[in-house]
Amino acid sequence: MVNIPQVFINGLSTSATYLLIALGLTLAFGIVRIMNFAHGELYMLGAYAVWIVYTLGRAPFPVGVLVAMLVVAAFGVLIERFLFRPVRANQMSGFLVAVGLGFILQVVVGQVWGIGLAKPVAYAYPKVLRFLGASLGVQTLIIIVICFVLVILLLLFLRRTMLGQAMRACIQDAKASTLVGININTISALAMVIAAGFAGLAGGLVAPVTAVQPYMGTTVILKAFTIIIVGGVGSIEGTIAAAIFFGFFDSVFAIWDPVLGNILGLSLAGLILVVRPKGIFGRE
């Protein structure tokens, strides 16, 4: 018998992780105009940062997560300025740069810290809450709460602040935005700070509940691209809706057959794109 409360909790947890990764990815693409296939490696770097600071350095877990977010966000600024910005006008070049960067990061991390067994990151909050026959780890609850709080803050930032409105304007029409005085380079750097910071935060938060290894971002980035394409590339609202949908979809099928769930999920995504080529919330 299916435990509905447990499926709901698992769906929230999965959706939270998907949201942190996919939101940053769609925000960056909407402005930087580069499909950043190295975004999964930024997530991986966040997990390794927590392993180094929390597991090896024995700092408190929140400190490790904060370091992960800040370090990866700073790295995002560097790759935007020196790798993505010079090729922003050529999406094919940007694609090759992103793929190459992801491969280099995998190799470097594998060579420095090993490709073998996953790095152990102990649960910082091992307590488990039980209700209605379902189990909810405090570690998982923290992931859910932080994610949805950040999503709300991001939406408020995009809608209520001058910088946020400038970012939305650049997503809709970058050329027109420059004509009204918006500095596209500044907005592009800010988008990468948020995108990389979210990826590093996601990797840091899930480090205790996943396998920390150099290729951990590969599966995640494929799911993230499915989400932003189905939701509509550059659409924040579409990404949120698609992340929640696929989070619950994957959690339901995880009970029976995760591989079948992935196949059905991709098939459903393909069907949606046949009907709506630019995604559910994409502008036709």
Legacy VTK file of the C-alpha trace (Angstrom):
# vtk DataFile Version 3.0
C-alpha trace
ASCII
DATASET POLYDATA
POINTS 284 float
0.000 0.000 0.000
1.300 3.421 -0.974
2.035 5.748 1.932
0.583 9.007 0.583
2.077 11.293 3.292
5.531 9.778 2.649
5.181 10.292 -1.101
4.175 13.908 -0.458
7.199 14.513 1.772
9.542 12.897 -0.746
7.985 14.999 -3.488
8.591 18.203 -1.550
12.208 17.237 -0.900
12.910 16.326 -4.530
11.137 19.442 -5.814
13.206 21.614 -3.470
16.495 20.299 -4.859
15.269 20.589 -8.455
14.126 24.163 -7.809
17.446 25.366 -6.426
19.324 23.983 -9.419
16.868 24.718 -12.236
15.948 28.246 -11.104
19.546 29.414 -11.236
20.054 27.693 -14.563
17.037 29.300 -16.235
17.852 32.717 -14.759
21.407 32.580 -16.062
20.369 31.351 -19.504
17.707 34.018 -19.804
20.377 36.714 -19.438
23.764 35.204 -20.248
22.208 33.290 -23.202
24.418 30.255 -22.679
23.193 26.753 -21.909
25.550 26.219 -18.992
26.194 22.482 -19.043
28.766 23.063 -16.281
25.965 24.028 -13.881
25.886 20.462 -12.533
29.570 20.771 -11.678
28.842 23.940 -9.676
26.394 21.820 -7.683
29.147 19.236 -7.271
31.615 21.885 -6.058
29.118 22.954 -3.398
28.934 19.386 -2.085
32.736 19.091 -2.006
33.010 22.437 -0.206
30.788 21.099 2.584
32.804 17.887 2.719
36.026 19.905 3.107
34.746 22.499 5.592
32.319 20.356 7.610
33.752 16.833 7.425
37.490 17.515 7.185
37.600 20.941 8.844
35.019 20.023 11.504
33.283 23.382 11.184
29.534 23.554 11.923
27.349 22.349 9.050
25.695 25.779 8.483
29.170 27.283 8.098
30.053 24.650 5.514
26.869 25.368 3.547
27.471 29.133 3.697
31.053 28.673 2.482
29.805 26.427 -0.325
27.300 29.034 -1.490
29.749 31.948 -1.318
32.702 30.143 -2.914
30.645 28.751 -5.793
28.940 32.136 -6.300
32.363 33.798 -6.537
33.464 31.138 -9.007
30.316 31.889 -11.016
31.390 35.530 -11.325
34.800 34.471 -12.656
33.461 32.092 -15.292
30.879 34.652 -16.422
33.500 37.379 -16.787
36.327 35.419 -18.371
34.619 32.494 -20.143
30.970 33.229 -20.917
30.953 36.974 -21.540
33.464 36.867 -24.443
31.318 34.279 -26.281
27.879 35.587 -25.314
27.067 36.547 -28.905
27.740 33.012 -30.180
25.624 30.336 -28.502
27.523 27.451 -30.098
30.821 28.752 -28.738
29.188 29.251 -25.374
27.891 25.690 -25.429
31.376 24.323 -26.163
32.938 26.464 -23.440
30.370 25.252 -20.886
30.793 21.582 -21.819
34.570 21.929 -21.694
34.430 23.656 -18.321
32.240 20.906 -16.885
34.618 18.210 -18.131
37.657 20.046 -16.716
36.025 20.452 -13.305
35.160 16.744 -13.180
38.708 15.760 -14.073
40.358 18.222 -11.672
38.165 17.209 -8.734
38.684 13.532 -9.568
42.452 13.934 -9.738
42.699 15.963 -6.526
40.267 14.042 -4.319
39.914 10.724 -6.118
37.284 9.130 -8.329
36.658 6.051 -6.197
34.320 5.886 -3.244
31.976 8.782 -2.501
33.146 11.201 0.174
31.314 10.648 3.483
29.357 13.595 4.860
27.618 12.779 8.129
24.112 13.955 8.898
24.340 17.204 10.810
20.758 16.765 12.014
20.033 13.019 12.192
16.755 13.299 14.097
13.708 11.882 12.300
10.166 13.208 12.745
7.277 10.759 12.355
3.632 11.501 11.711
0.745 9.869 9.826
2.961 6.874 9.145
5.552 8.988 7.328
9.144 9.815 8.235
10.724 13.210 7.737
14.387 13.705 8.555
15.268 17.061 10.062
18.058 17.307 7.466
15.462 16.939 4.700
13.105 19.405 6.384
15.877 22.001 6.418
16.414 21.523 2.669
12.709 21.999 1.976
12.340 25.091 4.155
15.491 26.829 2.885
14.603 26.147 -0.721
11.074 27.507 -0.612
12.112 30.535 1.451
14.783 31.353 -1.143
12.311 30.908 -4.005
9.943 33.395 -2.361
12.793 35.841 -1.735
13.965 35.506 -5.341
10.469 36.206 -6.674
10.161 39.251 -4.417
13.592 40.451 -5.563
12.675 40.064 -9.237
9.333 41.833 -8.853
9.924 44.487 -6.176
13.473 45.784 -6.707
15.031 47.862 -9.456
17.779 45.303 -10.068
15.250 42.483 -10.181
13.077 44.319 -12.676
16.159 45.028 -14.768
16.922 41.296 -14.779
13.391 40.490 -15.929
13.697 43.101 -18.650
16.970 41.543 -19.863
15.357 38.108 -19.941
12.521 39.434 -22.106
14.664 41.514 -24.472
18.351 42.120 -23.793
18.875 44.519 -26.724
15.932 46.709 -25.790
17.135 46.741 -22.190
20.495 48.204 -23.176
18.705 50.992 -25.060
17.055 52.179 -21.839
20.339 52.272 -19.937
20.533 48.830 -18.345
24.110 47.547 -18.123
23.846 44.006 -19.499
27.297 43.063 -18.173
26.347 43.974 -14.606
23.035 42.116 -14.849
24.751 39.109 -16.439
27.275 38.932 -13.588
24.478 39.225 -11.017
22.549 36.426 -12.722
25.591 34.158 -12.530
26.124 35.024 -8.862
22.566 33.935 -8.072
22.704 30.876 -10.351
26.046 29.626 -9.052
25.160 30.469 -5.460
21.933 28.475 -5.698
23.784 25.527 -7.257
26.465 25.605 -4.566
23.817 25.869 -1.853
21.903 22.910 -3.295
25.047 20.781 -3.451
26.000 21.730 0.081
22.575 21.010 1.538
22.230 17.577 -0.074
25.828 16.478 0.628
24.787 14.404 3.675
21.948 12.676 1.788
23.624 11.919 -1.540
26.864 10.470 -2.919
29.541 13.190 -3.078
31.679 12.304 -6.103
33.009 14.121 -9.217
30.168 13.049 -11.525
27.252 13.728 -9.199
26.154 16.738 -11.254
25.599 14.804 -14.499
22.200 13.325 -13.648
21.064 16.506 -11.937
21.864 18.738 -14.908
19.911 16.530 -17.300
16.870 16.810 -15.054
17.384 20.569 -14.693
17.450 21.062 -18.459
14.302 18.970 -18.830
12.609 21.197 -16.268
13.577 24.537 -17.797
12.742 23.404 -21.343
9.324 22.078 -20.330
8.598 25.122 -18.177
9.811 27.503 -20.873
13.415 28.642 -21.165
13.844 31.892 -19.271
10.472 31.620 -17.516
10.856 31.726 -13.725
7.221 30.767 -13.145
7.453 27.923 -15.661
10.600 26.582 -14.029
8.944 26.588 -10.604
5.875 24.764 -11.922
7.910 22.177 -13.860
10.318 21.566 -10.936
7.431 20.870 -8.559
5.705 18.647 -11.121
8.795 16.547 -11.872
9.723 16.427 -8.182
6.429 14.761 -7.315
6.408 12.711 -10.526
9.820 11.220 -9.745
8.867 10.589 -6.111
5.777 8.634 -7.115
7.660 6.413 -9.556
10.565 5.957 -7.132
8.250 3.622 -5.230
7.957 1.216 -8.161
10.638 1.736 -10.779
12.829 4.889 -10.906
14.208 3.978 -14.352
10.699 3.644 -15.758
9.845 6.949 -14.096
12.752 8.679 -15.864
11.701 7.198 -19.208
8.083 8.254 -18.734
9.176 11.686 -17.534
11.282 12.286 -20.637
8.478 10.948 -22.832
6.012 13.306 -21.187
8.435 16.203 -21.636
8.726 15.347 -25.336
4.940 15.240 -25.682
4.578 18.633 -24.011
7.165 20.127 -26.364
5.314 18.738 -29.375
2.221 20.629 -28.262
4.086 23.642 -26.837
7.513 23.869 -28.571
8.631 26.751 -26.326
7.446 25.113 -23.116
4.327 25.541 -21.021
5.094 29.133 -20.002
7.339 29.998 -22.948
6.433 32.906 -25.176
5.217 31.789 -28.581
LINES 1 285
284 0 1 2 3 4 5 6 7 8 9 10 11 12 13 14 15 16 17 18 19 20 21 22 23 24 25 26 27 28 29 30 31 32 33 34 35 36 37 38 39 40 41 42 43 44 45 46 47 48 49 50 51 52 53 54 55 56 57 58 59 60 61 62 63 64 65 66 67 68 69 70 71 72 73 74 75 76 77 78 79 80 81 82 83 84 85 86 87 88 89 90 91 92 93 94 95 96 97 98 99 100 101 102 103 104 105 106 107 108 109 110 111 112 113 114 115 116 117 118 119 120 121 122 123 124 125 126 127 128 129 130 131 132 133 134 135 136 137 138 139 140 141 142 143 144 145 146 147 148 149 150 151 152 153 154 155 156 157 158 159 160 161 162 163 164 165 166 167 168 169 170 171 172 173 174 175 176 177 178 179 180 181 182 183 184 185 186 187 188 189 190 191 192 193 194 195 196 197 198 199 200 201 202 203 204 205 206 207 208 209 210 211 212 213 214 215 216 217 218 219 220 221 222 223 224 225 226 227 228 229 230 231 232 233 234 235 236 237 238 239 240 241 242 243 244 245 246 247 248 249 250 251 252 253 254 255 256 257 258 259 260 261 262 263 264 265 266 267 268 269 270 271 272 273 274 275 276 277 278 279 280 281 282 283
